[in-house]
Amino acid sequence: MSTIFHEPNFWVAVSFVLFFLLFGKQLWLPIARALDSRAELVRRELDEVAALRRQAEQMLENAIQEREQALVEARSLIERSRQQAIEMTAHVRKQAEETIRHHEKVARDRIAAAERAAIKEVHKIVLDVTFEAAQEVIPGVIDNQATATLINQAIAKLPEAITRQVA
């Protein structure tokens, strides 16, 4: 056993143990306080990080909900716009068809009026030409007595001809 006391490692171990027995409590308290304060700081930072993470997750969830709501609103708006476009197209088409029908009617009315005017003009020209021809032909063909008889017959038939013209 005497050989252990001569070993320097033995005396280093003994001095190490004695040092910690004598000064351990005085050294341990500041070290423990420093470690405890560091642990508390880490714990507070971890709590803060956890709170920030919960807040970020909540913000992400809110953003996702808002995005989904915005998509639903956008789809609804697009559908309403499509429906309005369809309705407006149908309305414009209907108005265009009505306008075309109106223009066609006006054109037909104008054509009919032009036809009536042309027919009246032709009748007038025919009457004028017939009257002129009659004035040239009748005096040479019919005598005065026959002329008077024809005039009297024409005057008698005049009210009936006027009635037919008016009707």
Stockholm file with secondary structure:
# STOCKHOLM 1.0

chainA/1-167         MSTIFHEPNFWVAVSFVLFFLLFGKQLWLPIARALDSRAELVRRELDEVAALRRQAEQMLENAIQEREQALVEARSLIERSRQQAIEMTAHVRKQAEETIRHHEKVARDRIAAAERAAIKEVHKIVLDVTFEAAQEVIPGVIDNQATATLINQAIAKLPEAITRQVA
#=GR chainA/1-167 SS CHHHHTCHHHHHHHHHHHHHHHHHHHHHHHHHHHHHHHHHHHHHHHHHHHHHHHHHHHHHHHHHHHHHHHHHHHHHHHHHHHHHHHHHHHHHHHHHHHHHHHHHHHHHHHHHHHHHHHHHHHHHHHHHHHHHHHHHHHHHHSCHHHHHHHHHHHHHHHHHHHHHHHC
#=GC SS_cons         CHHHHTCHHHHHHHHHHHHHHHHHHHHHHHHHHHHHHHHHHHHHHHHHHHHHHHHHHHHHHHHHHHHHHHHHHHHHHHHHHHHHHHHHHHHHHHHHHHHHHHHHHHHHHHHHHHHHHHHHHHHHHHHHHHHHHHHHHHHHHSCHHHHHHHHHHHHHHHHHHHHHHHC
//
